């Protein structure tokens, strides 16, 4: 019988002012995370510069990413995207209602 706690759309009981992140799988080759954003963005002047490739998909809500070169990508439900390792990027927007649920895979 399926454990009902293992549901990608289950949200934390209280969505606070902080982003929620849950590790679904982590080993030496891959990291899979569920991230729930409610309006959070990357702080001004900061950039993510990750060691691994990141593949992501928006399962609910919407978000927008920008790159150091000024380009932007808006992601809606079902949209997926690959961010190569060391491509500097930021989160510029995440929806509040409904919360943005991201599934991210680092490899």
C-alpha positions in Angstrom: 0.0 0.0 0.0 1.3 3.5 -0.9 2.5 5.7 1.9 0.3 8.9 1.5 3.1 11.0 2.9 5.1 10.5 -0.3 3.1 13.0 -2.4 4.9 15.7 -4.5 1.9 18.1 -4.1 1.7 17.8 -0.3 2.6 21.2 1.1 4.0 22.0 4.5 1.3 22.6 7.1 2.3 26.3 7.4 3.9 28.0 4.5 6.1 30.5 6.1 8.0 33.4 4.7 10.9 31.0 3.9 11.3 28.7 0.9 10.7 25.1 1.8 13.1 22.4 0.4 12.8 18.7 0.8 15.4 16.2 -0.4 13.7 13.3 -2.1 16.9 11.4 -3.1 20.6 12.0 -2.5 23.5 9.8 -3.4 27.0 10.4 -4.9 25.6 10.8 -8.4 22.2 12.6 -8.1 20.3 14.9 -5.9 16.5 15.3 -6.3 14.7 18.1 -4.4 11.2 19.4 -4.1 11.2 23.2 -3.5 8.1 25.2 -2.6 8.5 28.9 -3.2 5.9 31.5 -2.1 7.3 34.7 -3.6 10.9 34.2 -2.7 13.6 35.4 -5.1 17.4 35.4 -5.1 18.7 38.3 -3.0 19.9 41.4 -5.0 23.4 41.1 -6.3 23.6 37.3 -5.6 24.0 34.6 -8.3 23.9 30.8 -8.1 27.0 29.3 -9.5 26.5 25.5 -9.0 29.0 22.7 -9.4 26.5 20.4 -11.0 24.0 20.6 -13.8 20.4 21.3 -12.7 17.3 20.0 -14.5 14.1 21.4 -13.2 10.4 21.3 -13.8 7.6 23.5 -12.5 4.8 21.3 -11.1 2.6 24.1 -9.8 2.6 27.9 -10.1 5.2 29.8 -12.1 8.7 31.2 -11.8 11.2 33.2 -13.7 15.0 32.8 -13.9 17.6 35.3 -15.2 21.2 34.8 -16.3 24.3 36.9 -15.9 24.1 37.9 -19.6 20.7 39.5 -19.1 18.6 36.8 -20.6 15.4 35.5 -18.9 13.2 32.5 -18.9 9.6 32.4 -17.6 8.5 28.9 -16.5 4.8 27.8 -16.2 3.3 24.6 -15.0 4.8 21.7 -16.9 7.8 23.7 -18.3 11.2 22.2 -17.7 14.7 23.6 -18.1 18.3 22.6 -17.9 20.8 24.9 -16.2 24.4 23.8 -17.0 26.9 23.7 -14.2 28.6 27.1 -13.5 26.0 29.1 -15.6 25.3 31.9 -13.2 21.6 32.4 -12.6 19.1 33.9 -10.2 15.4 33.4 -9.4 13.6 36.6 -10.2 10.0 35.6 -9.5 7.9 32.9 -7.9 4.1 32.8 -7.6 2.5 33.1 -4.2 -1.0 31.8 -5.1 -0.6 29.1 -6.0 2.8 28.4 -4.4 5.4 27.5 -7.0 6.4 23.8 -6.7 9.7 23.0 -8.4 11.2 19.6 -8.8 15.0 19.9 -9.3 17.5 17.2 -10.2 21.2 17.9 -9.8 23.7 15.7 -11.6 
